Amino acid sequence: MQWLKRWLARRRPPLSDRQQAQQLVDAVDRGGLPLNLARVNHIARSLGLEVSRHAAVEDTVERIRQALAR
């Protein structure tokens, strides 16, 4: 049981909404393409953006980028 306690103690705290959004934008800037549209939409909604389920990923990432710039 001690190994479990040590493992749990080393876990990083969860990222904030802004940190998750910044990581997403950084990954896209490095040439990555977000594969999980639901995750991108969740990040956008957590920043207070209204996002359609049918919105293009590129448009949503751009809106996230604009929200982070504010």
DSSP file (Angstrom, degrees, kcal/mol; ACC not computed):
  #  RESIDUE AA STRUCTURE BP1 BP2  ACC     N-H-->O    O-->H-N    N-H-->O    O-->H-N    TCO  KAPPA ALPHA  PHI   PSI    X-CA   Y-CA   Z-CA
    1    1 A M     >        0   0    0      0, 0.0     4,-1.9     0, 0.0     3,-0.2   0.000 360.0 360.0 360.0 -25.5    0.0    0.0    0.0
    2    2 A Q  H  >  +     0   0    0      1,-0.2     4,-2.4     2,-0.2     5,-0.2   0.879 360.0  55.3 -63.2 -36.8    2.9    2.3    0.6
    3    3 A W  H  > S+     0   0    0      1,-0.2     4,-2.4     2,-0.2    -1,-0.2   0.873 106.8  51.5 -63.9 -35.6    3.8    2.4   -3.2
    4    4 A L  H  > S+     0   0    0      2,-0.2     4,-2.5     1,-0.2    -1,-0.2   0.905 109.2  49.5 -67.1 -41.6    0.2    3.5   -3.9
    5    5 A K  H  X S+     0   0    0     -4,-1.9     4,-1.9     2,-0.2    -2,-0.2   0.908 112.8  47.3 -63.7 -42.1    0.4    6.4   -1.4
    6    6 A R  H  X S+     0   0    0     -4,-2.4     4,-1.2     2,-0.2    -2,-0.2   0.909 112.3  50.2 -65.1 -41.2    3.7    7.5   -2.9
    7    7 A W  H  < S+     0   0    0     -4,-2.4     4,-0.4     1,-0.2     3,-0.4   0.919 112.3  46.3 -64.0 -44.0    2.3    7.3   -6.4
    8    8 A L  H >< S+     0   0    0     -4,-2.5     3,-0.8     1,-0.2    -1,-0.2   0.834 108.2  56.9 -67.8 -32.6   -0.7    9.3   -5.5
    9    9 A A  H 3< S+     0   0    0     -4,-1.9    -1,-0.2     1,-0.2    -2,-0.2   0.785 104.4  53.4 -70.0 -26.5    1.4   11.9   -3.6
   10   10 A R  T 3< S+     0   0    0     -4,-1.2    -1,-0.2    -3,-0.4    -2,-0.2   0.533  80.7 118.2 -86.0  -7.0    3.4   12.6   -6.8
   11   11 A R    <   -     0   0    0     -3,-0.8    -3,-0.0    -4,-0.4    -4,-0.0  -0.324  67.3-118.9 -65.0 141.1    0.5   13.3   -9.0
   12   12 A R        -     0   0    0      1,-0.1    -1,-0.1    -2,-0.0     3,-0.1  -0.478  31.0-103.7 -76.6 149.5    0.4   16.8  -10.5
   13   13 A P        -     0   0    0      0, 0.0    -1,-0.1     0, 0.0     0, 0.0  -0.395  49.5 -89.1 -68.0 152.9   -2.6   19.0   -9.7
   14   14 A P        -     0   0    0      0, 0.0     2,-0.1     0, 0.0    -3,-0.0  -0.280  46.2-107.8 -63.9 149.3   -5.2   19.3  -12.5
   15   15 A L        -     0   0    0      1,-0.1     2,-0.0    -3,-0.1    -3,-0.0  -0.444  30.9-114.9 -76.4 149.3   -4.6   22.1  -15.0
   16   16 A S     >  -     0   0    0     -2,-0.1     4,-2.3     1,-0.1     5,-0.2  -0.276  31.8-102.7 -74.1 169.8   -6.8   25.2  -15.0
   17   17 A D  H  > S+     0   0    0      1,-0.2     4,-2.3     2,-0.2     5,-0.2   0.905 123.4  49.3 -61.1 -42.6   -9.1   25.9  -17.9
   18   18 A R  H  > S+     0   0    0      2,-0.2     4,-2.4     1,-0.2    -1,-0.2   0.874 109.8  51.3 -66.7 -36.6   -6.7   28.6  -19.2
   19   19 A Q  H  > S+     0   0    0      2,-0.2     4,-2.3     1,-0.2    -2,-0.2   0.904 110.3  48.8 -67.3 -40.8   -3.7   26.3  -18.9
   20   20 A Q  H  X S+     0   0    0     -4,-2.3     4,-2.1     2,-0.2    -2,-0.2   0.915 112.5  48.8 -62.8 -42.6   -5.5   23.6  -20.9
   21   21 A A  H  X S+     0   0    0     -4,-2.3     4,-2.4     1,-0.2    -2,-0.2   0.904 110.7  50.2 -64.4 -41.0   -6.5   26.1  -23.6
   22   22 A Q  H  X S+     0   0    0     -4,-2.4     4,-2.6     1,-0.2    -1,-0.2   0.898 109.4  51.0 -65.6 -39.8   -2.9   27.4  -23.8
   23   23 A Q  H  X S+     0   0    0     -4,-2.3     4,-2.2     2,-0.2    -1,-0.2   0.894 110.2  50.4 -63.2 -39.2   -1.6   23.8  -24.2
   24   24 A L  H  X S+     0   0    0     -4,-2.1     4,-2.1     2,-0.2    -2,-0.2   0.940 112.3  45.7 -62.7 -48.0   -4.1   23.2  -27.0
   25   25 A V  H  X S+     0   0    0     -4,-2.4     4,-2.4     1,-0.2    -2,-0.2   0.901 112.3  51.6 -63.6 -41.6   -3.1   26.4  -28.8
   26   26 A D  H  X S+     0   0    0     -4,-2.6     4,-1.6     1,-0.2    -1,-0.2   0.906 109.4  50.1 -61.7 -41.4    0.6   25.6  -28.3
   27   27 A A  H  <>S+     0   0    0     -4,-2.2     5,-2.5     1,-0.2    -1,-0.2   0.897 111.2  48.4 -64.9 -40.2    0.1   22.1  -29.8
   28   28 A V  H ><5S+     0   0    0     -4,-2.1     3,-1.4     1,-0.2    -1,-0.2   0.894 109.2  53.6 -66.4 -39.4   -1.7   23.5  -32.8
   29   29 A D  H 3<5S+     0   0    0     -4,-2.4    -1,-0.2     1,-0.3    -2,-0.2   0.825 103.5  56.8 -64.1 -31.1    1.1   26.1  -33.3
   30   30 A R  T 3<5S-     0   0    0     -4,-1.6    -1,-0.3    -5,-0.2    -2,-0.2   0.496 131.7 -93.1 -78.7  -2.3    3.7   23.3  -33.3
   31   31 A G  T < 5S+     0   0    0     -3,-1.4    -3,-0.2     1,-0.3    -2,-0.1   0.486  80.2 139.1 106.6   4.3    1.8   21.7  -36.2
   32   32 A G      < -     0   0    0     -5,-2.5    -1,-0.3    -6,-0.2    -2,-0.0  -0.384  42.4-143.8 -78.9 160.5   -0.5   19.3  -34.3
   33   33 A L        -     0   0    0     -2,-0.1     2,-0.3     0, 0.0    -5,-0.0  -0.986  19.7-123.5-125.6 120.1   -4.1   18.7  -35.2
   34   34 A P        -     0   0    0      0, 0.0     3,-0.1     0, 0.0    23,-0.1  -0.462  24.6-173.2 -65.5 125.9   -6.6   18.2  -32.4
   35   35 A L        +     0   0    0     -2,-0.3     2,-0.9     1,-0.2     3,-0.1   0.697  66.9  70.2 -92.9 -21.8   -8.3   14.8  -33.0
   36   36 A N     >  -     0   0    0      1,-0.2     4,-1.8     2,-0.1     3,-0.3  -0.807  55.9-178.4-104.6  97.2  -10.9   15.0  -30.3
   37   37 A L  H  > S+     0   0    0     -2,-0.9     4,-2.7     1,-0.2     5,-0.2   0.850  82.5  58.6 -62.2 -35.8  -13.5   17.7  -31.2
   38   38 A A  H  > S+     0   0    0      1,-0.2     4,-2.2     2,-0.2    -1,-0.2   0.887 105.5  49.4 -63.0 -38.0  -15.4   17.1  -28.0
   39   39 A R  H  > S+     0   0    0     -3,-0.3     4,-2.3     2,-0.2    -1,-0.2   0.911 111.0  49.3 -67.6 -41.8  -12.4   18.0  -26.0
   40   40 A V  H  X S+     0   0    0     -4,-1.8     4,-2.3     1,-0.2    -2,-0.2   0.928 112.6  47.9 -62.1 -44.9  -11.7   21.1  -28.0
   41   41 A N  H  X S+     0   0    0     -4,-2.7     4,-2.7     1,-0.2    -1,-0.2   0.881 109.8  53.0 -63.6 -38.0  -15.4   22.2  -27.5
   42   42 A H  H  X S+     0   0    0     -4,-2.2     4,-2.2     2,-0.2    -1,-0.2   0.918 109.3  48.6 -63.6 -42.8  -15.2   21.4  -23.8
   43   43 A I  H  X S+     0   0    0     -4,-2.3     4,-1.0     2,-0.2    -2,-0.2   0.922 112.5  48.9 -62.5 -43.7  -12.1   23.7  -23.4
   44   44 A A  H ><>S+     0   0    0     -4,-2.3     5,-2.2     1,-0.2     3,-0.6   0.917 111.8  48.3 -63.0 -43.7  -13.9   26.4  -25.4
   45   45 A R  H ><5S+     0   0    0     -4,-2.7     3,-1.5     1,-0.2    -1,-0.2   0.858 105.7  57.8 -66.9 -33.9  -17.0   26.2  -23.3
   46   46 A S  H 3<5S+     0   0    0     -4,-2.2    -1,-0.2     1,-0.3    -2,-0.2   0.747 103.4  54.6 -68.7 -20.5  -15.0   26.2  -20.0
   47   47 A L  T <<5S-     0   0    0     -4,-1.0    -1,-0.3    -3,-0.6    -2,-0.2   0.452 127.8-101.4 -87.1  -1.7  -13.6   29.6  -21.2
   48   48 A G  T < 5S+     0   0    0     -3,-1.5     2,-0.3     1,-0.3    -3,-0.2   0.595  76.5 138.8  95.1  12.3  -17.2   30.9  -21.6
   49   49 A L      < -     0   0    0     -5,-2.2     2,-0.6    -6,-0.2    -1,-0.3  -0.662  51.8-130.4 -90.3 145.4  -17.5   30.5  -25.4
   50   50 A E        -     0   0    0     -2,-0.3     2,-0.4     2,-0.0    -5,-0.0  -0.855  32.7-176.4 -93.5 125.0  -20.6   29.2  -27.0
   51   51 A V        -     0   0    0     -2,-0.6     2,-0.2   -10,-0.1    -6,-0.0  -0.979  21.0-135.3-129.5 131.6  -19.7   26.5  -29.5
   52   52 A S    >   -     0   0    0     -2,-0.4     3,-1.3     1,-0.1   -11,-0.0  -0.543  20.3-127.5 -78.0 148.5  -21.9   24.6  -31.9
   53   53 A R  T 3  S+     0   0    0      1,-0.2    -1,-0.1    -2,-0.2   -12,-0.1   0.754 111.9  51.7 -64.3 -22.3  -21.3   20.9  -32.1
   54   54 A H  T 3  S+     0   0    0      2,-0.1    -1,-0.2     3,-0.0     2,-0.1   0.344  81.6 120.9 -98.9   5.5  -21.0   21.3  -35.9
   55   55 A A  S <  S-     0   0    0     -3,-1.3     2,-0.1     1,-0.1   -14,-0.1  -0.401  71.4-104.4 -70.1 146.0  -18.4   24.1  -35.8
   56   56 A A     >  -     0   0    0      1,-0.1     4,-2.1    -2,-0.1     5,-0.2  -0.432  22.1-126.6 -69.7 144.7  -15.1   23.4  -37.5
   57   57 A V  H  > S+     0   0    0      1,-0.2     4,-2.7     2,-0.2     5,-0.2   0.895 109.6  55.1 -59.9 -41.7  -12.2   22.6  -35.2
   58   58 A E  H  > S+     0   0    0      1,-0.2     4,-2.0     2,-0.2    -1,-0.2   0.896 108.0  48.8 -60.6 -41.0  -10.0   25.3  -36.8
   59   59 A D  H  > S+     0   0    0      2,-0.2     4,-2.1     1,-0.2    -1,-0.2   0.907 112.0  48.6 -65.3 -41.8  -12.7   28.0  -36.1
   60   60 A T  H  X S+     0   0    0     -4,-2.1     4,-2.2     2,-0.2    -2,-0.2   0.905 110.3  50.3 -66.3 -41.8  -13.0   26.8  -32.5
   61   61 A V  H  X S+     0   0    0     -4,-2.7     4,-2.5     1,-0.2    -1,-0.2   0.896 109.9  51.6 -63.5 -38.8   -9.2   26.9  -31.9
   62   62 A E  H  X S+     0   0    0     -4,-2.0     4,-2.2    -5,-0.2    -1,-0.2   0.898 109.3  49.5 -64.6 -39.8   -9.1   30.4  -33.4
   63   63 A R  H  X S+     0   0    0     -4,-2.1     4,-2.2     2,-0.2    -1,-0.2   0.879 110.5  50.5 -66.5 -36.8  -11.9   31.5  -31.0
   64   64 A I  H  X S+     0   0    0     -4,-2.2     4,-2.3     2,-0.2    -2,-0.2   0.917 108.7  52.3 -64.3 -42.7   -9.9   30.0  -28.1
   65   65 A R  H  X S+     0   0    0     -4,-2.5     4,-1.3     1,-0.2    -2,-0.2   0.908 110.4  47.7 -59.6 -42.8   -6.8   31.8  -29.2
   66   66 A Q  H  X S+     0   0    0     -4,-2.2     4,-0.8     1,-0.2    -1,-0.2   0.880 109.9  53.0 -66.7 -37.9   -8.8   35.1  -29.2
   67   67 A A  H >< S+     0   0    0     -4,-2.2     3,-0.5     1,-0.2    -2,-0.2   0.883 108.3  50.3 -65.5 -37.5  -10.2   34.4  -25.8
   68   68 A L  H 3< S+     0   0    0     -4,-2.3    -1,-0.2     1,-0.2    -2,-0.2   0.812 104.2  59.0 -69.9 -28.5   -6.7   33.8  -24.4
   69   69 A A  H 3<        0   0    0     -4,-1.3    -1,-0.2     1,-0.3    -2,-0.2   0.728 360.0 360.0 -72.8 -21.0   -5.5   37.1  -25.9
   70   70 A R    <<        0   0    0     -4,-0.8    -1,-0.3    -3,-0.5    -2,-0.2   0.489 360.0 360.0 -74.2 360.0   -8.1   39.0  -23.9
